[in-house]
Amino acid sequence: MGKEKIDLTKHTKEAIKASSRYLGHGDVLDVILDDDTAYSIGEVDGLMDEFLKREVE
């Protein structure tokens, strides 16, 4: 069995917002991502999932 390759590449907030993967989620990304931090796709997906599942107060 082969091992899956895990992508640990980090991307800036602007690069993430410009990607087709997150098209239509720019407002959410503005809230959950810091301007001065780089994120992996897994981190962004986790943050978005957590944000979107939060209960509205």
N, C-alpha and C positions, 0 to 999 in steps of 0.2 A: 504494500500500500504506500502511495506517495503522500507526502505531507503537503497540506495546503499552504500556499504562500500568503502571508499576512502583510498587507500594505500599511506601513507605518509612516508613510510620507505625511508631512505636516503642511497645511495650507493656511494662507491668511484669510481673514474674514472677507475681504474683497474678492479673492479668488473663489472662495466657496459660494458667495452670493452670485457670482458670474457663471457658475456651472449650471448645466442643464438639469442636473440631478435635483437641485433645490429651486427650480423655477417655480415661482408663485409663493415662495416662503421667505422672501426678503425681509418682510416686517418681523417675522419670528426670529430670523437670524440676527437682525439688528438688536433685538432684546437679549438673546441668549449668548451671543459671542462678543468677546472683548476685541477692541481694535488692535491691541498690541500683543495678541496671543496667536500662536499657530495651532491648528487642530488637525487631527486625523479624521478621516471620513467616519470611522467608528465612534469617535468622540462626539462629532456633530450629530450623528444619528441618535446616539444615546441622550444627548442634551435635548434634542428636538422631541424625542419620544417622552421624556420626563416632563417637558414643558407642556406638550399637548394633552397629557393625561391629568394635569393638575386640575383640581376642583376650583371653579370660579368663586371668588369671595364676594 
